[in-house]
Amino acid sequence: MICLHGLTRNARDFADLAEFLAPTGRRILVPEMRGRGDSEYARDAATYNVGQYVADLNALREQEGIDRYVAIGTSMGGLMTMVQAMHDPAPIAAAVLNDIGPVVDPAGLERIMDYVGQGGSYPTWIHAARALEELHKAAYPGFDLDDWLQMAKRTMTLCGNGRIAHDYDMSIAEPLRAADGDQAAAPADLWPGFDALAQRPLMLIRGELSNLLSQATFAEMRARAPQAAVVSVPEIGHAPTLDEPCVRSALGEFMARLD
């Protein structure tokens, strides 16, 4: 099982989920894409694109001898999964797409562009949590301070100067802001990749308040994959954390069917 994180995220997003899934007996890998977490920053910012991330993932699979895997992809991780399926679906035994589809809503992409790569640092974890709340409260209206602190500790890191900052290379924003930024964010026409995934066990998750995966696209996905397990997460935007009770319950059932 390979868990693939979102644009500005890292392996810590899946820490609790990995423990939840551990009893399945599957080996669980949670790689950090180049420029995130403990992975090295790219020398060339142009390599921060979905196609390169898929190539990096395939290099990891080759190194680890992984022929087939269950993909769990949040946002960018789901785009990676669809790109892989478009070019070579054979390695993907099953997939979970979390709040992402073949069409990225322009409003959601514009919202991401408002904050990605902006930098900034904070003196305490409370300050970091409050900054995240101000930025993302529309997506998580039910979060309390403990939730925002948990998000801060998943997405940020304590730097050598004692300040707390986002745990990714700010240069990941450069390809997105280039003239072909839409292509860097989401390669064109991913429906063939999605249709390939629809031939396998598939689970589709959408936050009811999502501004990245529209209701129309989600409805089309469900129509093209009528056998897919579907979860709509109430009062959550982009993206569900996968810790929500309704998601955990559905994931448990999905994995049991795979077994």
C-alpha positions in Angstrom: 0.0 0.0 0.0 1.4 3.4 -1.0 0.0 6.6 0.5 0.5 9.7 -1.6 0.2 13.2 -0.1 -1.0 16.5 -1.4 0.8 19.4 -2.9 2.2 21.1 0.2 2.0 18.1 2.5 4.2 15.2 3.7 4.2 11.7 5.2 2.9 12.9 8.5 -0.6 13.3 7.0 -0.8 9.5 7.0 0.7 8.7 10.3 -2.6 7.8 12.0 -4.0 6.2 8.9 -1.0 3.9 8.6 -1.6 2.7 12.2 -5.3 2.1 11.4 -4.4 0.1 8.3 -1.5 -1.8 9.8 -3.6 -4.8 10.9 -4.3 -5.6 7.3 -0.9 -7.1 7.2 0.1 -5.1 4.1 3.4 -3.3 3.9 2.6 0.5 4.0 4.9 3.0 2.3 4.4 6.8 2.8 6.9 8.5 0.5 7.5 12.2 0.6 7.8 13.8 -2.8 10.8 15.8 -3.7 10.9 19.1 -1.9 8.7 17.9 1.0 9.5 16.8 4.5 12.7 14.8 4.6 13.1 14.5 0.9 15.8 16.6 -0.8 14.8 19.8 -2.5 15.1 19.8 -6.3 18.0 21.6 -7.9 15.6 22.5 -10.8 12.2 23.8 -9.7 10.8 22.8 -13.1 10.9 19.2 -11.9 8.2 20.0 -9.4 5.4 18.5 -11.6 3.1 15.5 -11.5 4.9 13.6 -14.3 8.2 13.8 -12.4 6.6 12.7 -9.1 5.2 9.6 -10.9 8.7 8.9 -12.3 10.1 9.2 -8.8 7.5 6.9 -7.4 8.2 4.3 -10.1 11.9 4.5 -9.2 11.0 3.9 -5.6 8.9 0.9 -6.6 11.7 -0.5 -8.7 14.2 -0.1 -5.8 11.8 -1.8 -3.3 10.7 -4.5 -5.7 7.0 -3.5 -5.7 5.1 -4.9 -8.7 1.6 -4.1 -7.5 0.2 -1.9 -4.8 -3.0 -0.2 -3.5 -2.8 3.5 -4.0 -4.2 6.0 -1.5 -3.9 9.5 -3.1 -5.0 12.8 -1.5 -5.3 15.6 -4.0 -1.9 15.7 -5.8 -1.4 12.1 -4.8 -4.6 11.2 -6.6 -3.5 13.0 -9.7 -0.3 10.9 -9.6 -2.4 7.8 -9.3 -4.5 8.8 -12.4 -1.4 9.7 -14.4 0.1 6.3 -13.5 -3.1 4.5 -14.6 -3.2 6.5 -17.8 0.3 5.3 -18.9 0.5 1.9 -17.2 -2.4 0.8 -14.9 -0.9 -2.7 -14.3 0.9 -1.9 -11.0 -2.3 -0.5 -9.4 -4.3 -3.2 -7.7 -6.8 -0.8 -6.2 -7.1 2.9 -5.5 -8.5 5.4 -3.1 -8.9 9.0 -4.5 -9.3 11.6 -1.8 -11.0 14.8 -2.9 -9.6 14.8 -6.4 -10.8 13.9 -9.9 -9.8 14.1 -13.5 -11.0 17.8 -13.6 -9.6 20.3 -11.1 -12.1 23.1 -10.3 -10.4 26.4 -11.3 -11.8 28.1 -8.2 -10.0 25.6 -6.0 -6.8 25.9 -8.0 -6.9 29.7 -7.7 -7.4 29.3 -3.9 -4.3 27.1 -3.7 -2.3 29.6 -5.7 -3.2 32.3 -3.1 -1.1 30.6 -0.5 1.4 28.0 -1.9 5.0 29.2 -1.8 4.3 32.2 0.3 6.6 31.3 3.1 6.3 32.8 6.5 7.3 31.6 10.0 5.9 31.6 13.5 7.3 31.9 17.0 5.1 29.2 18.6 2.9 26.3 17.6 -0.1 28.2 18.8 0.8 31.1 16.4 1.2 28.5 13.6 -2.1 26.9 14.4 -3.9 30.2 14.4 -2.4 31.1 11.0 -3.7 27.9 9.5 -7.1 28.5 11.0 -7.3 31.9 9.4 -6.2 30.4 6.1 -8.3 27.2 6.0 -11.2 27.7 8.4 -13.7 27.7 5.5 -12.6 24.1 4.6 -12.7 22.9 8.2 -15.5 24.9 10.0 -15.8 22.3 12.8 -12.1 22.3 13.8 -11.1 23.4 17.3 -7.7 24.5 18.5 -6.5 21.0 19.1 -7.3 20.1 15.4 -5.5 23.2 14.1 -2.5 22.3 16.3 -2.5 18.8 14.9 -2.6 20.2 11.4 0.3 22.6 12.2 2.5 19.8 13.5 1.7 17.7 10.4 2.4 20.4 7.9 5.1 22.5 9.5 8.5 22.0 11.1 10.7 23.5 13.8 13.6 25.2 12.0 17.2 25.7 13.1 16.5 29.3 14.1 13.7 28.2 16.5 10.9 29.4 14.2 8.2 27.2 12.9 7.7 27.1 9.1 6.0 25.1 6.4 7.8 21.9 5.7 8.2 22.2 1.9 10.4 24.0 -0.6 8.7 27.3 -1.5 9.9 26.7 -5.1 7.2 24.1 -5.7 5.0 27.1 -6.6 7.2 28.1 -9.5 5.9 25.7 -12.1 2.3 26.5 -11.0 2.9 30.2 -11.5 4.5 29.7 -15.0 2.5 30.2 -18.2 1.7 26.4 -18.2 0.8 26.3 -14.6 -2.5 24.6 -15.2 -0.7 21.7 -16.8 1.8 21.5 -13.9 -1.0 21.4 -11.4 -3.2 18.8 -13.2 -2.2 17.2 -16.6 -4.8 17.6 -19.3 -7.5 15.0 -19.8 -7.1 12.6 -17.0 -10.4 10.8 -17.7 -8.5 7.9 -19.5 -6.5 7.4 -16.3 -9.7 7.5 -14.2 -11.5 5.1 -16.6 -8.6 2.6 -16.2 -8.9 2.9 -12.4 -12.7 2.2 -12.7 -11.8 -1.3 -13.9 -10.3 -2.0 -10.5 -11.5 -1.8 -6.9 -12.0 1.9 -6.3 -13.0 4.2 -3.5 -14.0 7.9 -4.1 -13.9 10.4 -1.3 -15.1 14.0 -1.5 -15.5 16.7 1.2 -18.9 18.2 0.9 -17.5 21.7 1.0 -14.7 20.9 -1.5 -13.7 23.7 -3.9 -11.3 21.5 -5.9 -13.5 18.5 -6.7 -16.9 19.9 -8.0 -20.2 18.1 -7.5 -20.5 17.8 -11.2 -17.1 16.1 -11.7 -17.8 13.8 -8.7 -21.2 12.8 -10.2 -19.5 12.0 -13.5 -16.8 9.9 -11.7 -19.6 7.9 -9.9 -21.4 7.4 -13.2 -18.2 6.1 -14.9 -17.3 3.9 -11.9 -20.7 2.6 -10.6 -19.0 -0.2 -8.6 -16.8 2.3 -6.6 -17.2 2.8 -2.9 -18.3 6.4 -2.3 -17.9 8.6 0.7 -19.1 12.2 1.0 -17.6 13.8 4.1 -20.0 16.3 5.8 -18.8 19.8 6.8 -15.3 19.3 5.3 -13.7 21.0 2.3 -10.5 20.3 0.6 -9.3 17.8 1.7 -10.6 15.3 4.2 -7.9 14.2 6.6 -8.9 10.5 6.3 -9.3 10.4 10.1 -13.0 11.1 9.9 -15.1 8.3 11.4 -17.2 7.9 8.2 -14.0 7.6 6.1 -12.4 5.1 8.5 -15.5 2.9 8.5 -15.6 2.9 4.7 -11.9 2.3 4.4 -12.1 -0.6 6.7 -14.9 -2.2 4.6 -13.0 -1.4 1.4 -9.8 -3.1 2.6 -11.8 -6.1 3.9 -13.3 -6.6 0.5 -9.8 -6.5 -1.0 -8.7 -9.2 1.4 
